[in-house]
Amino acid sequence: MRILKSILPGRLLLHRGRWKDYLVLERFHYRSARPATVAGVWIVRYCPPRSPTASVVAAAVLSYPTLACAAREEALGLCELAPRARISFLNRSVRTISRVVVHPAFRSLGLAQQLVGHILRRRPCRYIEAMALMARAHRFFDKAGMRRYEPAPIDPARPVYFLFDCRKRRRKGSRPRTRSSQPPTTPSGRGDCGARKGRVIQALSENPARTVLASEPPMRRRSSSPYFRQYCWSSLLA
């Protein structure tokens, strides 16, 4: 359960729900047909101050994917897969956000974006997709972090396809680490000091006039820690 920030008095609680919770808000969705399958339901309840009752004000339904989707096959490159392999991949790695509905009295509070973002953070599988006609008017899928795939040519009558890869999600401001960027480590957990020291000795032998701390400002105190040695050796190789 998660408590959402809001300007409303009382509390907004986001947590896992049931199918009957979605049926409370079903009449407010622009599509009358129900989802064919249900893999999970997440809801937002509003608890008024000094009241023991709570009402469902927003809901999102996660379903199993359909077998035929041209936008998905183009985005994931599934055109060359055999039918049996494609079905196995979809059942294992893809889920669809089939419904997102908010009560009219609680709209413009960002509840739809909060629901979609919570589902993406839960990571039920690798790929989370969605198709919506109202995505051009309400961009909560984009704000939650999903990638937009517009149909070509752009047709307002056709739904917009969204896709999210859970493996590519990372913290803001962080850089993806590759094998070449990781420093070599020894079994003790420290850096490979022997290799660095060998390169320092080679640099000094090529230029004997260069001393250990000739180009560095004087240190206030010396230390035997590996961080101090790494700093000195890196200055020699600069």
VENPEJO-V731433 format. One record per pair of residues at least 6 apart in sequence whose ideal C-beta (glycine too) atoms are under 8 Angstrom apart, sorted by the first residue. I is the first residue (numbers start at 1). J is the second residue. D is the distance in whole Angstrom. If there is no record, write none. Layout:
i=I j=J d=D
i=I j=J d=D
This chain:
i=1 j=13 d=6
i=1 j=14 d=7
i=1 j=15 d=4
i=2 j=13 d=7
i=2 j=14 d=4
i=2 j=15 d=7
i=2 j=118 d=7
i=3 j=11 d=6
i=3 j=12 d=7
i=3 j=13 d=6
i=3 j=14 d=8
i=4 j=12 d=4
i=4 j=13 d=7
i=4 j=14 d=6
i=4 j=44 d=7
i=4 j=111 d=8
i=4 j=114 d=6
i=6 j=12 d=5
i=6 j=109 d=6
i=7 j=109 d=8
i=8 j=46 d=7
i=8 j=109 d=7
i=9 j=48 d=7
i=9 j=49 d=5
i=10 j=46 d=6
i=10 j=47 d=5
i=10 j=48 d=5
i=10 j=49 d=5
i=10 j=51 d=8
i=11 j=46 d=8
i=11 j=47 d=5
i=12 j=44 d=6
i=12 j=45 d=7
i=12 j=46 d=6
i=12 j=47 d=8
i=12 j=57 d=8
i=12 j=111 d=7
i=13 j=44 d=7
i=13 j=45 d=5
i=13 j=47 d=6
i=13 j=54 d=7
i=14 j=42 d=7
i=14 j=43 d=7
i=14 j=44 d=5
i=14 j=114 d=6
i=14 j=115 d=7
i=14 j=118 d=6
i=15 j=42 d=7
i=15 j=43 d=7
i=15 j=45 d=7
i=16 j=40 d=7
i=16 j=41 d=7
i=16 j=42 d=6
i=16 j=43 d=8
i=17 j=41 d=4
i=17 j=42 d=6
i=17 j=43 d=4
i=17 j=56 d=7
i=17 j=59 d=6
i=18 j=41 d=6
i=19 j=38 d=6
i=19 j=41 d=6
i=21 j=41 d=6
i=21 j=43 d=5
i=21 j=56 d=5
i=21 j=59 d=6
i=22 j=41 d=5
i=22 j=43 d=7
i=22 j=59 d=5
i=22 j=61 d=6
i=22 j=99 d=7
i=22 j=101 d=8
i=24 j=56 d=5
i=24 j=59 d=8
i=25 j=56 d=6
i=25 j=57 d=8
i=25 j=58 d=7
i=25 j=59 d=5
i=25 j=101 d=5
i=25 j=102 d=8
i=25 j=103 d=6
i=26 j=34 d=7
i=26 j=101 d=7
i=28 j=101 d=5
i=28 j=102 d=7
i=28 j=103 d=6
i=28 j=104 d=6
i=29 j=99 d=6
i=29 j=101 d=4
i=30 j=133 d=8
i=30 j=134 d=7
i=31 j=99 d=8
i=35 j=61 d=5
i=35 j=63 d=5
i=35 j=98 d=4
i=35 j=99 d=6
i=36 j=63 d=7
i=36 j=66 d=8
i=37 j=63 d=5
i=37 j=64 d=4
i=38 j=61 d=6
i=38 j=62 d=8
i=38 j=63 d=6
i=39 j=62 d=5
i=39 j=63 d=6
i=39 j=64 d=6
i=39 j=95 d=6
i=39 j=124 d=7
i=40 j=61 d=8
i=40 j=62 d=4
i=40 j=119 d=8
i=40 j=124 d=7
i=41 j=59 d=6
i=41 j=60 d=7
i=41 j=61 d=6
i=41 j=62 d=7
i=42 j=59 d=7
i=42 j=60 d=5
i=42 j=62 d=8
i=42 j=115 d=6
i=42 j=118 d=6
i=42 j=119 d=6
i=43 j=56 d=5
i=43 j=58 d=7
i=43 j=59 d=5
i=43 j=60 d=8
i=44 j=56 d=7
i=44 j=57 d=6
i=44 j=58 d=4
i=44 j=59 d=7
i=44 j=106 d=8
i=44 j=111 d=5
i=44 j=114 d=7
i=44 j=115 d=7
i=45 j=54 d=4
i=45 j=55 d=7
i=45 j=56 d=6
i=45 j=57 d=7
i=46 j=54 d=6
i=46 j=55 d=6
i=46 j=57 d=5
i=46 j=106 d=7
i=47 j=54 d=4
i=56 j=103 d=8
i=57 j=102 d=7
i=57 j=103 d=5
i=57 j=105 d=8
i=57 j=106 d=4
i=57 j=111 d=7
i=58 j=100 d=8
i=58 j=101 d=7
i=58 j=102 d=4
i=58 j=103 d=7
i=58 j=106 d=7
i=58 j=111 d=4
i=58 j=112 d=7
i=58 j=115 d=6
i=59 j=99 d=7
i=59 j=100 d=8
i=59 j=101 d=6
i=59 j=115 d=8
i=60 j=97 d=6
i=60 j=99 d=7
i=60 j=100 d=5
i=60 j=101 d=8
i=60 j=112 d=8
i=60 j=115 d=4
i=60 j=116 d=7
i=60 j=119 d=6
i=61 j=97 d=7
i=61 j=98 d=5
i=61 j=99 d=4
i=61 j=100 d=8
i=62 j=95 d=5
i=62 j=96 d=7
i=62 j=97 d=6
i=62 j=98 d=7
i=62 j=119 d=6
i=62 j=124 d=7
i=63 j=95 d=7
i=63 j=96 d=5
i=63 j=97 d=8
i=63 j=98 d=4
i=64 j=91 d=7
i=64 j=95 d=7
i=64 j=96 d=7
i=65 j=72 d=7
i=65 j=90 d=5
i=65 j=91 d=8
i=65 j=94 d=4
i=65 j=95 d=7
i=65 j=96 d=5
i=65 j=129 d=7
i=66 j=96 d=7
i=67 j=86 d=8
i=67 j=87 d=6
i=67 j=90 d=7
i=69 j=129 d=8
i=69 j=131 d=8
i=69 j=161 d=8
i=71 j=131 d=7
i=71 j=149 d=5
i=71 j=151 d=7
i=71 j=161 d=4
i=72 j=78 d=7
i=72 j=94 d=7
i=72 j=129 d=6
i=72 j=161 d=7
i=72 j=163 d=7
i=73 j=79 d=5
i=74 j=149 d=8
i=75 j=149 d=6
i=75 j=161 d=7
i=75 j=163 d=5
i=76 j=127 d=7
i=76 j=163 d=8
i=78 j=86 d=6
i=78 j=89 d=7
i=81 j=89 d=7
i=92 j=125 d=7
i=93 j=125 d=5
i=93 j=126 d=5
i=93 j=127 d=6
i=94 j=125 d=6
i=94 j=126 d=8
i=94 j=127 d=5
i=94 j=128 d=8
i=94 j=129 d=6
i=95 j=124 d=6
i=95 j=125 d=5
i=95 j=127 d=7
i=95 j=128 d=6
i=95 j=129 d=7
i=96 j=128 d=8
i=96 j=129 d=5
i=96 j=130 d=7
i=96 j=131 d=8
i=97 j=116 d=6
i=97 j=119 d=6
i=97 j=128 d=7
i=97 j=129 d=7
i=97 j=130 d=4
i=98 j=130 d=8
i=100 j=112 d=5
i=100 j=115 d=6
i=100 j=116 d=7
i=100 j=132 d=8
i=100 j=140 d=7
i=102 j=111 d=5
i=102 j=112 d=6
i=110 j=140 d=8
i=112 j=138 d=7
i=112 j=140 d=4
i=113 j=140 d=4
i=113 j=143 d=5
i=113 j=144 d=5
i=116 j=130 d=8
i=116 j=140 d=6
i=116 j=141 d=6
i=116 j=144 d=4
i=116 j=146 d=7
i=117 j=144 d=4
i=117 j=145 d=7
i=119 j=128 d=7
i=120 j=128 d=6
i=120 j=144 d=6
i=120 j=145 d=6
i=120 j=146 d=7
i=120 j=164 d=6
i=120 j=166 d=7
i=120 j=169 d=7
i=123 j=166 d=4
i=125 j=166 d=7
i=126 j=165 d=7
i=126 j=166 d=5
i=126 j=167 d=6
i=127 j=163 d=6
i=127 j=164 d=7
i=127 j=165 d=6
i=127 j=166 d=7
i=128 j=146 d=7
i=128 j=163 d=8
i=128 j=164 d=4
i=128 j=166 d=7
i=129 j=161 d=7
i=129 j=162 d=6
i=129 j=163 d=5
i=129 j=164 d=7
i=130 j=141 d=6
i=130 j=146 d=7
i=130 j=161 d=8
i=130 j=162 d=4
i=131 j=159 d=4
i=131 j=160 d=7
i=131 j=161 d=5
i=131 j=162 d=7
i=132 j=141 d=7
i=132 j=159 d=6
i=132 j=160 d=6
i=132 j=162 d=7
i=133 j=159 d=5
i=133 j=160 d=8
i=135 j=141 d=6
i=135 j=142 d=8
i=135 j=148 d=7
i=135 j=159 d=7
i=135 j=160 d=4
i=135 j=162 d=7
i=136 j=156 d=7
i=136 j=160 d=7
i=141 j=148 d=7
i=141 j=162 d=5
i=142 j=148 d=6
i=142 j=162 d=8
i=145 j=164 d=6
i=145 j=169 d=7
i=146 j=162 d=4
i=146 j=163 d=6
i=146 j=164 d=4
i=147 j=162 d=7
i=147 j=163 d=5
i=147 j=164 d=7
i=148 j=160 d=6
i=148 j=161 d=8
i=148 j=162 d=6
i=149 j=160 d=7
i=149 j=161 d=4
i=149 j=162 d=7
i=149 j=163 d=7
i=150 j=160 d=6
i=151 j=158 d=5
i=151 j=160 d=7
i=151 j=161 d=8
i=170 j=176 d=7
i=183 j=191 d=5
i=183 j=192 d=8
i=184 j=191 d=7
i=184 j=192 d=4
i=184 j=195 d=7
i=185 j=191 d=7
i=185 j=192 d=7
i=186 j=192 d=6
i=186 j=193 d=8
i=190 j=226 d=5
i=191 j=226 d=7
i=191 j=230 d=6
i=193 j=226 d=7
i=193 j=229 d=7
i=193 j=230 d=8
i=196 j=230 d=7
i=196 j=233 d=5
i=196 j=234 d=8
i=197 j=233 d=7
i=199 j=233 d=8
i=199 j=237 d=6
i=200 j=233 d=5
i=200 j=236 d=5
i=200 j=237 d=7
i=203 j=210 d=7
i=203 j=236 d=5
i=203 j=237 d=6
i=204 j=210 d=6
i=204 j=212 d=8
i=204 j=236 d=7
i=210 j=236 d=7
i=212 j=232 d=7
i=212 j=236 d=7
i=213 j=219 d=8
i=213 j=232 d=7
i=213 j=235 d=8
i=215 j=235 d=7
i=215 j=238 d=8
i=216 j=232 d=8
i=216 j=235 d=5
i=222 j=228 d=7
